[in-house]
Amino acid sequence: MLGRLNFRRPHVADPRICFVTNNTPAANDAADHLRARYGKTPIASADFVVALGGDGLMLQTLHRVMGSNIPAYGMNFGSVGFMMNEFSEDELDKRLAAAHRTHIYPLSMTVLDSSGETHSALAINEVSLFRSSYQAAKLQIFVDGESRLEELICDGALLSTPAGSTAYNLSAHGPILPIEAQLLALTPISPFRPRRWRGAILSNRAVVKFVTREAEKRPVSAVADNVEFQNVREVTVREDRSQRVTLLFDPGTSLEERVLSEQFRF
């Protein structure tokens, strides 16, 4: 995971802006023009960070500014751009001042691997478990210390935040959660048994633990956004309210509106 930054002051009248890109020629060229117009500020000294790329770059940027109070504003130079705004060089300072702010709290993942070592990582979208071999994974699922599913035979499972519910969770046929909902989505990935189990909607205060069964025979990996650990035995996930990131959207295109609109797409 990228390093954390120190806590920064909120928006000021003459903003210091850091521009980051996905390193495509188009995004790099746009960043050069923007820096010439609005200045070039290191991220550690910035009041805003503007990401020129796609949703993958935005996730990396949000991890980088986690806990720093630096809002992130994206302009789409990627493919989907669900977390991004339209690109324009004009009046960027005014767009930043008028932008709608959405606060997102990450999931904290703690992993116990087969060697007995413990690892941790944060996820803005979801924590996922995946089978690592040709054999299906066998998972036991605990919620708040109580075994709720003795054995899930599957390709994997994931726990998603509302912000991540329209990402991989939706592709795995999980529910879309309103962005302000204090809920988490627990979704199986290609479940074999119980075949008809579609997952669960949980309180954001829930502590979810996955225990792998037959771990040597059926190895499983755990992923928090883009941080992966192999050969896991136990994975514990909870929302971390001590951390948050702030995502900016132009008026009328807030993340709340995008999540709502996604539910009416065919």
NUVOKE-745364 format. One record per residue (C-alpha): residue in three letters; residue number from 1; chain; x, y, z. Coordinates in Angstrom, 3 decimals. Layout:
(atom ALA, NUM, A, (X, Y, Z)) ...
END
This chain:
(atom MET, 1, A, (0.000, 0.000, 0.000)) (atom LEU, 2, A, (1.205, 3.535, -0.735)) (atom GLY, 3, A, (2.480, 5.628, 2.132)) (atom ARG, 4, A, (0.175, 7.778, 4.247)) (atom LEU, 5, A, (0.290, 11.566, 4.245)) (atom ASN, 6, A, (0.008, 13.957, 7.147)) (atom PHE, 7, A, (-3.319, 15.596, 7.987)) (atom ARG, 8, A, (-3.926, 18.586, 5.719)) (atom ARG, 9, A, (-5.987, 21.721, 6.110)) (atom PRO, 10, A, (-9.371, 21.973, 4.330)) (atom HIS, 11, A, (-10.099, 23.937, 1.152)) (atom VAL, 12, A, (-8.578, 27.408, 0.879)) (atom ALA, 13, A, (-9.314, 30.283, -1.513)) (atom ASP, 14, A, (-6.205, 29.800, -3.656)) (atom PRO, 15, A, (-5.897, 26.013, -3.806)) (atom ARG, 16, A, (-2.642, 24.158, -4.193)) (atom ILE, 17, A, (-3.311, 21.297, -6.601)) (atom CYS, 18, A, (-1.338, 18.111, -7.187)) (atom PHE, 19, A, (-1.930, 16.385, -10.527)) (atom VAL, 20, A, (-1.368, 12.636, -10.897)) (atom THR, 21, A, (-1.906, 10.523, -14.018)) (atom ASN, 22, A, (-2.196, 6.947, -15.236)) (atom ASN, 23, A, (0.880, 7.674, -17.421)) (atom THR, 24, A, (-0.916, 7.409, -20.747)) (atom PRO, 25, A, (0.266, 9.961, -23.329)) (atom ALA, 26, A, (-3.111, 11.764, -23.337)) (atom ALA, 27, A, (-3.292, 12.023, -19.546)) (atom ASN, 28, A, (0.330, 13.155, -19.245)) (atom ASP, 29, A, (-0.184, 15.825, -21.907)) (atom ALA, 30, A, (-3.315, 17.093, -20.142)) (atom ALA, 31, A, (-1.463, 17.176, -16.807)) (atom ASP, 32, A, (1.324, 19.276, -18.333)) (atom HIS, 33, A, (-1.225, 21.843, -19.527)) (atom LEU, 34, A, (-2.985, 21.880, -16.153)) (atom ARG, 35, A, (0.263, 22.307, -14.207)) (atom ALA, 36, A, (1.234, 25.229, -16.439)) (atom ARG, 37, A, (-2.130, 26.845, -15.733)) (atom TYR, 38, A, (-2.765, 26.012, -12.072)) (atom GLY, 39, A, (0.687, 25.279, -10.696)) (atom LYS, 40, A, (2.682, 22.212, -9.752)) (atom THR, 41, A, (2.367, 21.135, -6.110)) (atom PRO, 42, A, (3.776, 17.986, -4.432)) (atom ILE, 43, A, (1.027, 15.808, -3.029)) (atom ALA, 44, A, (2.268, 16.214, 0.554)) (atom SER, 45, A, (1.677, 19.998, 0.309)) (atom ALA, 46, A, (-1.538, 19.958, -1.724)) (atom ASP, 47, A, (-5.034, 21.074, -0.782)) (atom PHE, 48, A, (-6.496, 18.920, -3.586)) (atom VAL, 49, A, (-5.239, 16.041, -5.679)) (atom VAL, 50, A, (-6.587, 15.746, -9.219)) (atom ALA, 51, A, (-6.278, 12.306, -10.811)) (atom LEU, 52, A, (-6.230, 12.009, -14.603)) (atom GLY, 53, A, (-7.010, 8.407, -15.492)) (atom GLY, 54, A, (-9.600, 5.771, -14.666)) (atom ASP, 55, A, (-11.089, 4.155, -11.595)) (atom GLY, 56, A, (-7.924, 2.132, -10.962)) (atom LEU, 57, A, (-5.852, 5.299, -10.653)) (atom MET, 58, A, (-8.496, 6.839, -8.404)) (atom LEU, 59, A, (-8.354, 3.861, -6.037)) (atom GLN, 60, A, (-4.552, 4.153, -5.869)) (atom THR, 61, A, (-4.854, 7.887, -5.227)) (atom LEU, 62, A, (-7.433, 7.437, -2.472)) (atom HIS, 63, A, (-5.169, 4.925, -0.723)) (atom ARG, 64, A, (-2.320, 7.379, -0.984)) (atom VAL, 65, A, (-4.251, 10.244, 0.653)) (atom MET, 66, A, (-5.970, 8.029, 3.246)) (atom GLY, 67, A, (-6.281, 9.910, 6.515)) (atom SER, 68, A, (-4.690, 13.096, 5.136)) (atom ASN, 69, A, (-7.903, 15.105, 4.609)) (atom ILE, 70, A, (-6.809, 15.884, 1.032)) (atom PRO, 71, A, (-9.899, 15.568, -1.215)) (atom ALA, 72, A, (-9.494, 13.703, -4.495)) (atom TYR, 73, A, (-11.077, 14.850, -7.753)) (atom GLY, 74, A, (-10.861, 12.687, -10.852)) (atom MET, 75, A, (-11.080, 13.504, -14.557)) (atom ASN, 76, A, (-11.651, 10.554, -16.822)) (atom PHE, 77, A, (-8.836, 9.341, -19.048)) (atom GLY, 78, A, (-9.646, 5.645, -18.540)) (atom SER, 79, A, (-12.340, 3.256, -19.700)) (atom VAL, 80, A, (-15.256, 3.243, -17.231)) (atom GLY, 81, A, (-14.622, 6.279, -15.084)) (atom PHE, 82, A, (-17.402, 5.620, -12.561)) (atom MET, 83, A, (-15.455, 7.587, -9.930)) (atom MET, 84, A, (-14.343, 10.313, -12.323)) (atom ASN, 85, A, (-15.635, 13.626, -13.710)) (atom GLU, 86, A, (-15.540, 14.886, -17.279)) (atom PHE, 87, A, (-12.269, 16.438, -18.387)) (atom SER, 88, A, (-11.961, 20.185, -18.877)) (atom GLU, 89, A, (-9.018, 22.535, -18.381)) (atom ASP, 90, A, (-11.261, 25.521, -17.667)) (atom GLU, 91, A, (-12.167, 26.921, -14.234)) (atom LEU, 92, A, (-10.786, 23.958, -12.346)) (atom ASP, 93, A, (-10.430, 25.985, -9.153)) (atom LYS, 94, A, (-14.141, 26.858, -9.298)) (atom ARG, 95, A, (-15.099, 23.247, -10.011)) (atom LEU, 96, A, (-13.137, 22.099, -6.976)) (atom ALA, 97, A, (-14.772, 24.726, -4.754)) (atom ALA, 98, A, (-18.286, 23.771, -5.932)) (atom ALA, 99, A, (-17.774, 20.001, -5.945)) (atom HIS, 100, A, (-19.997, 17.673, -3.915)) (atom ARG, 101, A, (-18.035, 15.831, -1.229)) (atom THR, 102, A, (-18.560, 12.154, -0.422)) (atom HIS, 103, A, (-16.777, 10.588, 2.547)) (atom ILE, 104, A, (-15.866, 6.912, 2.243)) (atom TYR, 105, A, (-14.753, 4.702, 5.132)) (atom PRO, 106, A, (-12.535, 1.721, 4.230)) (atom LEU, 107, A, (-12.632, -1.883, 5.315)) (atom SER, 108, A, (-9.805, -3.174, 7.489)) (atom MET, 109, A, (-8.615, -6.676, 6.549)) (atom THR, 110, A, (-6.527, -8.824, 8.913)) (atom VAL, 111, A, (-5.113, -12.045, 7.486)) (atom LEU, 112, A, (-3.644, -15.097, 9.210)) (atom ASP, 113, A, (-1.667, -17.109, 6.668)) (atom SER, 114, A, (-0.540, -20.744, 6.626)) (atom SER, 115, A, (2.826, -19.889, 8.216)) (atom GLY, 116, A, (1.120, -18.241, 11.195)) (atom GLU, 117, A, (2.012, -14.694, 10.139)) (atom THR, 118, A, (-0.501, -11.857, 10.370)) (atom HIS, 119, A, (-0.966, -9.212, 7.672)) (atom SER, 120, A, (-3.269, -6.226, 7.302)) (atom ALA, 121, A, (-4.519, -3.911, 4.576)) (atom LEU, 122, A, (-7.312, -1.432, 3.873)) (atom ALA, 123, A, (-9.933, -1.680, 1.112)) (atom ILE, 124, A, (-12.053, 1.145, -0.255)) (atom ASN, 125, A, (-14.089, -1.099, -2.570)) (atom GLU, 126, A, (-14.033, -4.638, -1.221)) (atom VAL, 127, A, (-12.169, -7.478, 0.437)) (atom SER, 128, A, (-12.253, -10.616, -1.698)) (atom LEU, 129, A, (-11.248, -14.243, -1.191)) (atom PHE, 130, A, (-10.399, -16.383, -4.226)) (atom ARG, 131, A, (-9.573, -20.030, -4.807)) (atom SER, 132, A, (-5.923, -20.364, -5.858)) (atom SER, 133, A, (-6.115, -23.750, -7.566)) (atom TYR, 134, A, (-8.383, -25.794, -9.805)) (atom GLN, 135, A, (-10.386, -26.919, -6.755)) (atom ALA, 136, A, (-13.215, -24.899, -5.276)) (atom ALA, 137, A, (-12.627, -23.094, -1.998)) (atom LYS, 138, A, (-14.396, -24.158, 1.188)) (atom LEU, 139, A, (-15.154, -21.247, 3.492)) (atom GLN, 140, A, (-16.799, -21.021, 6.893)) (atom ILE, 141, A, (-18.297, -17.583, 7.565)) (atom PHE, 142, A, (-18.667, -15.990, 11.000)) (atom VAL, 143, A, (-20.525, -12.748, 11.709)) (atom ASP, 144, A, (-19.809, -11.115, 15.066)) (atom GLY, 145, A, (-18.307, -14.344, 16.361)) (atom GLU, 146, A, (-21.237, -16.562, 15.393)) (atom SER, 147, A, (-20.941, -19.130, 12.609)) (atom ARG, 148, A, (-23.587, -18.170, 10.052)) (atom LEU, 149, A, (-22.535, -20.476, 7.220)) (atom GLU, 150, A, (-20.725, -23.693, 8.101)) (atom GLU, 151, A, (-19.467, -24.379, 4.606)) (atom LEU, 152, A, (-19.592, -22.352, 1.421)) (atom ILE, 153, A, (-18.140, -24.201, -1.579)) (atom CYS, 154, A, (-17.318, -21.548, -4.148)) (atom ASP, 155, A, (-14.772, -19.736, -6.279)) (atom GLY, 156, A, (-14.637, -17.162, -3.510)) (atom ALA, 157, A, (-16.542, -14.503, -1.574)) (atom LEU, 158, A, (-16.329, -10.773, -1.037)) (atom LEU, 159, A, (-17.368, -8.125, 1.456)) (atom SER, 160, A, (-18.105, -4.765, -0.147)) (atom THR, 161, A, (-18.543, -1.186, 1.016)) (atom PRO, 162, A, (-21.389, 0.894, -0.469)) (atom ALA, 163, A, (-18.781, 2.638, -2.655)) (atom GLY, 164, A, (-17.616, -0.739, -3.983)) (atom SER, 165, A, (-21.064, -2.268, -4.351)) (atom THR, 166, A, (-21.291, -1.175, -8.001)) (atom ALA, 167, A, (-17.867, -2.640, -8.818)) (atom TYR, 168, A, (-16.866, -6.308, -8.528)) (atom ASN, 169, A, (-19.718, -6.924, -6.099)) (atom LEU, 170, A, (-22.260, -6.026, -8.801)) (atom SER, 171, A, (-20.505, -8.260, -11.341)) (atom ALA, 172, A, (-20.834, -11.125, -8.831)) (atom HIS, 173, A, (-24.615, -10.409, -8.644)) (atom GLY, 174, A, (-24.388, -8.693, -5.265)) (atom PRO, 175, A, (-26.748, -5.866, -4.233)) (atom ILE, 176, A, (-26.149, -2.199, -4.922)) (atom LEU, 177, A, (-26.011, -0.264, -1.646)) (atom PRO, 178, A, (-26.893, 3.439, -1.329)) (atom ILE, 179, A, (-23.661, 5.315, -0.742)) (atom GLU, 180, A, (-24.791, 6.741, 2.615)) (atom ALA, 181, A, (-26.149, 3.409, 3.876)) (atom GLN, 182, A, (-24.445, 2.025, 6.978)) (atom LEU, 183, A, (-24.359, -1.402, 5.378)) (atom LEU, 184, A, (-21.963, -3.938, 3.870)) (atom ALA, 185, A, (-22.653, -6.492, 1.134)) (atom LEU, 186, A, (-21.488, -10.090, 1.642)) (atom THR, 187, A, (-21.558, -11.828, -1.738)) (atom PRO, 188, A, (-20.471, -15.311, -2.883)) (atom ILE, 189, A, (-18.490, -15.747, -6.096)) (atom SER, 190, A, (-19.775, -18.633, -8.224)) (atom PRO, 191, A, (-21.280, -20.585, -5.289)) (atom PHE, 192, A, (-21.619, -24.354, -5.760)) (atom ARG, 193, A, (-23.104, -25.230, -2.354)) (atom PRO, 194, A, (-25.377, -23.921, -1.005)) (atom ARG, 195, A, (-26.218, -23.278, -4.639)) (atom ARG, 196, A, (-29.029, -20.801, -4.028)) (atom TRP, 197, A, (-27.336, -18.690, -1.376)) (atom ARG, 198, A, (-27.105, -15.178, -2.771)) (atom GLY, 199, A, (-25.274, -13.548, 0.112)) (atom ALA, 200, A, (-26.302, -11.179, 2.901)) (atom ILE, 201, A, (-26.616, -7.480, 3.703)) (atom LEU, 202, A, (-24.916, -6.663, 6.998)) (atom SER, 203, A, (-24.576, -3.715, 9.331)) (atom ASN, 204, A, (-21.406, -1.697, 8.850)) (atom ARG, 205, A, (-20.643, -2.511, 12.499)) (atom ALA, 206, A, (-20.446, -6.240, 11.731)) (atom VAL, 207, A, (-17.177, -8.133, 12.078)) (atom VAL, 208, A, (-16.938, -10.822, 9.404)) (atom LYS, 209, A, (-14.455, -13.680, 9.621)) (atom PHE, 210, A, (-13.746, -16.184, 6.846)) (atom VAL, 211, A, (-12.084, -19.476, 7.820)) (atom THR, 212, A, (-10.690, -21.636, 5.037)) (atom ARG, 213, A, (-11.360, -25.364, 5.225)) (atom GLU, 214, A, (-8.937, -27.959, 3.818)) (atom ALA, 215, A, (-6.527, -25.051, 3.340)) (atom GLU, 216, A, (-3.594, -27.180, 2.155)) (atom LYS, 217, A, (-5.702, -28.966, -0.442)) (atom ARG, 218, A, (-7.757, -25.895, -1.406)) (atom PRO, 219, A, (-5.494, -22.820, -1.148)) (atom VAL, 220, A, (-7.151, -19.418, -0.969)) (atom SER, 221, A, (-5.847, -15.871, -1.471)) (atom ALA, 222, A, (-7.266, -12.689, 0.082)) (atom VAL, 223, A, (-7.282, -9.296, -1.639)) (atom ALA, 224, A, (-8.012, -5.828, -0.245)) (atom ASP, 225, A, (-8.496, -3.709, -3.388)) (atom ASN, 226, A, (-5.055, -4.322, -4.963)) (atom VAL, 227, A, (-3.160, -5.837, -2.001)) (atom GLU, 228, A, (-3.050, -9.657, -2.092)) (atom PHE, 229, A, (-1.957, -12.320, 0.390)) (atom GLN, 230, A, (-1.594, -16.006, -0.515)) (atom ASN, 231, A, (-2.387, -19.195, 1.410)) (atom VAL, 232, A, (-4.692, -17.607, 3.967)) (atom ARG, 233, A, (-6.229, -19.519, 6.866)) (atom GLU, 234, A, (-8.400, -16.801, 8.423)) (atom VAL, 235, A, (-9.494, -13.389, 7.172)) (atom THR, 236, A, (-11.228, -10.897, 9.469)) (atom VAL, 237, A, (-12.895, -7.813, 8.023)) (atom ARG, 238, A, (-14.522, -4.788, 9.632)) (atom GLU, 239, A, (-15.172, -1.167, 8.720)) (atom ASP, 240, A, (-12.498, 1.226, 9.977)) (atom ARG, 241, A, (-14.186, 4.467, 11.065)) (atom SER, 242, A, (-10.854, 5.948, 12.128)) (atom GLN, 243, A, (-9.890, 6.342, 8.469)) (atom ARG, 244, A, (-11.691, 8.004, 5.595)) (atom VAL, 245, A, (-11.188, 9.486, 2.146)) (atom THR, 246, A, (-13.062, 12.329, 0.455)) (atom LEU, 247, A, (-14.114, 12.019, -3.174)) (atom LEU, 248, A, (-15.253, 15.064, -5.176)) (atom PHE, 249, A, (-17.869, 15.211, -7.935)) (atom ASP, 250, A, (-19.267, 18.033, -10.025)) (atom PRO, 251, A, (-22.770, 19.187, -8.951)) (atom GLY, 252, A, (-25.491, 16.874, -10.255)) (atom THR, 253, A, (-23.090, 13.980, -10.750)) (atom SER, 254, A, (-22.474, 12.918, -7.148)) (atom LEU, 255, A, (-21.555, 9.370, -6.234)) (atom GLU, 256, A, (-24.958, 9.046, -4.549)) (atom GLU, 257, A, (-26.658, 9.922, -7.850)) (atom ARG, 258, A, (-24.448, 7.543, -9.832)) (atom VAL, 259, A, (-25.149, 4.641, -7.476)) (atom LEU, 260, A, (-28.900, 5.348, -7.638)) (atom SER, 261, A, (-28.869, 5.588, -11.432)) (atom GLU, 262, A, (-26.953, 2.310, -11.709)) (atom GLN, 263, A, (-29.953, 0.498, -10.217)) (atom PHE, 264, A, (-32.116, 1.510, -13.186)) (atom ARG, 265, A, (-29.713, 0.455, -15.933)) (atom PHE, 266, A, (-30.553, -2.533, -18.117)) 
END
